[in-house]
Amino acid sequence: MEDVEEKVNQFTFPAIIKSQIAIGSRKKAGLIKIAKSKEEAISLCKEFFSREVGGFQVEAILIEELAQIDQEYYCSIVLDASGRQFFIIASKEGGIDIEEVSKTNPEAIIKESFKLKEGLTEDLASKVSKQLGFKGELLDSVINLFIKLWEITKSIEAQLVEINPLVLTPSGLVAVDGKMILDDDTAFRQPIVQELQNKKLSQLEKLAKEAGFSFVELSGEIGILANGAGLTMALLDVLSELELKPANFLDVGGGASKERVYKALELLLKMNLKAVLVNIYGGITRCDVVAEAIIQALEDFKDTPPMVIRLTGTNDKEGISLLNNAGITAFQNVLDAVQKIKEVVGG
């Protein structure tokens, strides 16, 4: 951000300023604007860099010269997972959400299916390109464009590869904007998906991923440590019903060792919390082992927030006894623990 003025000096104006952020409908969100002068461009860049939308902070901006647009088109390849097929989708009405076109003018959408085995053939690409009204050299260009979109879709196993709009200018066709939706389940064999997943993670989420926890940061003030995704989500629902605000989802998993529980608490204590609520239902996980980890963490970390603990299940009496001997109150009933956390945070 420090070199915004230096970067902007490289361009002539008017120009278009585009926030590079992983959301759709950026124009509607006010993240794409035209700058008529260098001064306006600098102001917009600073404004955009201060924006956070949909949990994403704007970290990059693209500045482009304005295109002289004669016609806008929509072009995409999309996966239909339920039908085990792909669609080539196109329209002469580009530049706006294709969903909106489907509602207001469905006949303007061209939609052709094809199977993975056969792939997108040149004949099908030609058929769609002709339906868009292209002829001659432009027809060849659009056919090649659709083939390229299919090659990208296959190579990175994308769920959607889209150009919107593809614009016709006096000098030819220009892909003015585009996006892709990638499949998180392919991350183990697609380095680009791994890289983008990591970019979306906060520092704490990265630490949780390294430790093997299921962890999501939320916007509240009560740290949550529980075992089992269902139990954790149910606890979040109870807190929300009482208008209490959880700061995270953290599932420490079944059969959690003392070291694993300790690491989870260490992660939570890096957050700015009013209190921590521990909710353990011991099955494979032993409640006395959880209690030992809690006691160790409270000894090792200073200025910890108040901690409310619920233990029930395997060795719960032993676990509660260990905590009581350390001067820590624990509950067997989750609603008692929730009521206590409500008192602690002043809810």
C-alpha positions, -999 to 999 in steps of 0.1 A, spaced: 0 0 0 30 23 6 38 24 -31 2 31 -44 11 65 -59 42 51 -76 22 22 -91 -6 45 -102 18 68 -120 24 40 -146 -11 43 -160 -31 67 -181 -66 77 -172 -95 71 -173 -89 35 -161 -108 8 -143 -98 -1 -107 -106 -37 -97 -102 -52 -62 -87 -87 -65 -108 -106 -39 -123 -141 -38 -160 -131 -40 -185 -127 -68 -204 -96 -77 -175 -73 -69 -191 -44 -89 -223 -46 -68 -201 -46 -37 -185 -14 -49 -151 -31 -54 -148 -22 -91 -149 15 -101 -137 38 -129 -111 64 -120 -111 95 -142 -78 108 -129 -46 97 -111 -58 114 -79 -91 95 -80 -73 62 -87 -50 67 -56 -81 75 -35 -99 44 -47 -69 21 -42 -66 33 -6 -103 29 -1 -103 -7 -15 -72 -17 6 -92 -8 37 -122 -29 27 -131 -63 41 -159 -81 24 -172 -116 31 -144 -122 55 -117 -114 29 -94 -84 31 -85 -67 -2 -48 -74 -7 -43 -68 -44 -57 -44 -70 -58 -46 -108 -57 -14 -129 -66 -17 -165 -73 7 -194 -109 11 -204 -121 -11 -232 -143 4 -260 -171 -21 -258 -194 -29 -288 -209 -60 -273 -206 -81 -241 -209 -119 -239 -209 -145 -211 -189 -178 -216 -183 -206 -191 -177 -243 -185 -195 -256 -155 -196 -290 -137 -230 -306 -131 -219 -331 -104 -253 -346 -98 -257 -353 -136 -221 -364 -140 -216 -341 -169 -204 -306 -179 -222 -278 -195 -209 -251 -219 -230 -220 -210 -230 -188 -231 -251 -157 -236 -251 -125 -256 -260 -108 -223 -227 -106 -205 -215 -83 -178 -242 -92 -153 -249 -122 -132 -259 -152 -153 -284 -161 -126 -302 -128 -132 -303 -134 -169 -318 -169 -163 -346 -153 -143 -354 -123 -165 -345 -136 -200 -339 -174 -199 -341 -178 -237 -309 -156 -239 -289 -185 -224 -273 -211 -245 -267 -244 -226 -251 -275 -240 -241 -306 -221 -212 -330 -227 -195 -359 -209 -160 -360 -194 -151 -390 -215 -158 -372 -248 -148 -338 -236 -157 -305 -253 -155 -312 -290 -147 -285 -316 -180 -292 -332 -199 -284 -300 -178 -253 -294 -185 -242 -330 -222 -248 -326 -224 -225 -295 -201 -199 -310 -223 -197 -341 -254 -193 -318 -237 -163 -302 -236 -148 -337 -198 -151 -345 -185 -156 -380 -152 -157 -398 -120 -150 -378 -140 -141 -347 -158 -175 -349 -124 -192 -349 -113 -171 -319 -144 -180 -298 -141 -217 -307 -105 -216 -295 -115 -197 -264 -141 -224 -254 -115 -252 -260 -90 -233 -238 -117 -230 -210 -122 -267 -212 -85 -274 -210 -82 -253 -179 -113 -270 -163 -97 -304 -168 -62 -295 -158 -72 -281 -124 -105 -300 -119 -125 -268 -116 -162 -267 -109 -165 -235 -129 -143 -215 -153 -160 -183 -164 -154 -153 -186 -178 -125 -179 -178 -103 -198 -160 -114 -230 -162 -81 -249 -161 -73 -286 -140 -41 -292 -130 -25 -325 -97 -44 -323 -112 -78 -315 -123 -99 -285 -110 -92 -250 -117 -112 -218 -124 -83 -195 -131 -104 -163 -133 -140 -152 -134 -163 -123 -130 -199 -113 -145 -221 -86 -121 -248 -76 -129 -281 -58 -115 -282 -22 -116 -320 -23 -89 -320 -50 -64 -302 -28 -43 -333 -22 -35 -335 -60 -39 -299 -70 -11 -276 -56 -30 -245 -67 -60 -255 -46 -37 -261 -16 -21 -227 -21 -54 -209 -23 -68 -227 7 -38 -216 28 -43 -180 16 -79 -181 30 -68 -192 64 -61 -169 93 -29 -174 113 -48 -193 140 -65 -214 114 -31 -223 99 -18 -234 133 -50 -255 138 -45 -271 104 -9 -280 113 -21 -295 146 -49 -314 128 -78 -297 145 -112 -288 130 -111 -251 137 -130 -220 124 -127 -185 138 -159 -167 145 -167 -132 157 -176 -138 193 -158 -136 227 -162 -172 242 -136 -197 232 -149 -232 226 -132 -265 230 -153 -297 225 -149 -332 211 -170 -343 181 -183 -320 153 -220 -327 163 -214 -319 200 -195 -287 191 -221 -275 167 -249 -282 192 -230 -262 218 -227 -233 194 -265 -235 188 -272 -234 225 -250 -204 230 -266 -186 201 -300 -192 215 -289 -175 247 -274 -146 227 -239 -156 237 -212 -152 211 -188 -181 204 -153 -170 192 -146 -202 173 -155 -238 164 -128 -262 177 -134 -300 176 -104 -316 193 -116 -350 180 -122 -384 196 -96 -401 216 -78 -369 223 -45 -373 242 -33 -349 269 -9 -333 245 -37 -328 219 -60 -311 244 -31 -290 257 -23 -278 221 -60 -269 216 -60 -248 248 -27 -232 237 -43 -222 205 -74 -208 222 -54 -188 246 -38 -169 217 -72 -154 211 -86 -123 228 -113 -140 248 -136 -131 277 -139 -168 287 -133 -204 276 -159 -231 276 -147 -267 275 -173 -294 267 -161 -330 267 -182 -361 264 -158 -389 272 -161 -420 251 -127 -430 238 -115 -397 253 -108 -400 290 -120 -371 312 -92 -375 337 -67 -370 308 -85 -339 297 -84 -326 333 -47 -331 334 -42 -311 302 -64 -282 316 -45 -281 348 -11 -281 330 -22 -253 306 -34 -231 335 -1 -236 352 19 -228 321 0 -198 307 -4 -166 326 -34 -142 325 -57 -168 311 -94 -159 308 -120 -176 331 -125 -212 321 -157 -232 325 -155 -269 322 -181 -297 315 -169 -333 317 -191 -363 314 -184 -399 303 -153 -421 307 -135 -413 340 -156 -382 346 -156 -385 384 -118 -388 383 -114 -358 360 -137 -336 381 -119 -347 413 -85 -337 397 -100 -303 388 -116 -297 422 -83 -305 439 -67 -279 417 -93 -254 428 -112 -256 395 -150 -261 393 -163 -285 367 -198 -295 357 -214 -328 344 -245 -311 330 -238 -290 299 -266 -266 307 -251 -259 341 -218 -251 323 -236 -228 298 -254 -210 326 -220 -204 344 -204 -191 312 -233 -167 308 -227 -154 344 -189 -151 337 -193 -130 305 -222 -110 319 -248 -123 295 
